[in-house]
Amino acid sequence: MKKIYHLSTCSTCQRIIKELQPLTDFELQDIKIDPISEDQLEQMHELSKSYESLFSKRAVLYRERGLKDQNLKEKDFKNLILEHYTFLKRPVILFEGQIFIGNSKKVVEAAKKAIHS
């Protein structure tokens, strides 16, 4: 599978997608317009082995709701990601059985290397 979950309104996501070009046969899913399904999240979880690794602790709602002061469990991370797109760490890149989560330089370089090797 070749897929990128992203936000079209996120300049960082757009920069990374541009950096990864050419993206032959990739499906791009804007999670604000087309929210992720539970099945899609399960697929990401199978590869990442953790809902927390898919969860964005930088989300404004994370601070607004005081979630950093709570003892969140895997089930909580899953439910929050399904509840609101902002809780998914972006972008999430699925490429031939591999998953690349987030926008750190290291992750983007690893994705680029995998896609273009």
C-alpha positions in Angstrom: 0.0 0.0 0.0 1.2 3.5 -0.8 -0.8 6.1 1.1 -0.2 9.4 2.8 -2.6 10.7 5.5 -2.2 14.5 5.6 -3.8 17.9 5.9 -4.0 20.0 2.8 -4.0 23.1 5.0 -0.8 22.1 6.7 2.2 23.8 5.2 4.5 21.2 6.8 2.6 18.3 5.3 2.6 20.0 1.9 6.4 20.7 2.1 7.0 17.0 2.9 4.8 15.7 0.1 6.7 18.0 -2.3 10.0 16.7 -0.9 9.0 13.1 -1.5 8.1 13.7 -5.1 7.8 11.8 -7.4 5.1 9.8 -5.5 4.1 7.2 -8.1 0.8 5.4 -7.3 0.4 7.1 -3.9 -3.1 7.8 -2.6 -3.3 11.1 -0.6 -6.0 11.4 2.0 -6.8 14.8 3.5 -8.0 13.7 7.0 -10.0 16.9 7.5 -12.1 16.3 4.4 -12.0 12.5 4.5 -11.6 11.5 8.2 -9.8 8.3 9.0 -11.9 5.3 9.7 -11.4 2.9 12.5 -10.2 0.3 10.0 -7.6 2.7 8.7 -6.4 3.5 12.2 -6.2 -0.2 13.0 -4.0 -0.7 9.9 -1.7 2.1 11.1 -1.7 0.5 14.6 -0.7 -2.9 13.2 2.4 -1.3 11.7 3.3 1.1 14.5 2.3 -1.2 17.4 1.1 1.9 19.3 -1.7 4.4 19.2 0.4 6.8 21.3 3.1 6.9 18.5 0.3 8.0 16.1 -1.0 10.7 18.5 0.0 14.3 18.3 0.8 15.9 21.6 1.3 19.2 19.8 -2.4 19.5 19.0 -4.0 22.6 20.4 -6.9 20.5 21.7 -4.4 18.4 23.7 -3.5 21.4 25.7 -7.0 23.0 25.8 -8.6 19.8 27.2 -5.8 19.4 29.8 -5.0 15.9 28.4 -1.3 16.3 29.3 -2.3 16.2 32.9 -4.2 12.9 32.5 -2.9 9.4 32.5 -4.0 8.4 28.9 -4.0 4.7 27.9 -3.7 3.2 24.4 -7.6 3.0 24.2 -7.8 6.8 25.0 -5.2 7.6 22.3 -7.2 5.6 19.8 -10.6 7.1 20.7 -9.1 10.7 20.6 -7.6 10.1 17.1 -10.9 8.8 15.8 -12.8 11.7 17.5 -10.8 14.5 15.9 -8.3 14.7 13.0 -6.0 17.1 14.8 -4.9 14.3 17.2 -3.3 12.3 14.4 0.4 13.0 14.1 1.0 14.1 10.5 1.8 13.1 7.9 1.5 9.3 8.2 3.1 7.6 5.2 2.4 4.0 4.5 4.7 2.4 2.0 4.9 -1.3 1.2 4.4 -2.6 4.8 6.3 0.3 6.4 5.0 3.3 8.3 6.5 6.7 8.8 4.9 8.9 11.3 5.3 12.6 11.8 7.5 15.3 10.3 10.9 15.0 12.0 13.8 15.2 9.7 14.9 11.7 10.5 11.4 10.2 9.7 11.1 12.2 6.4 14.6 11.1 5.3 13.8 7.5 6.1 10.6 7.7 4.1 12.4 9.3 1.2 15.1 6.7 1.2 12.5 3.8 1.3 10.3 5.3 -1.4 13.1 6.2 -3.8 15.4 3.2 -3.4 
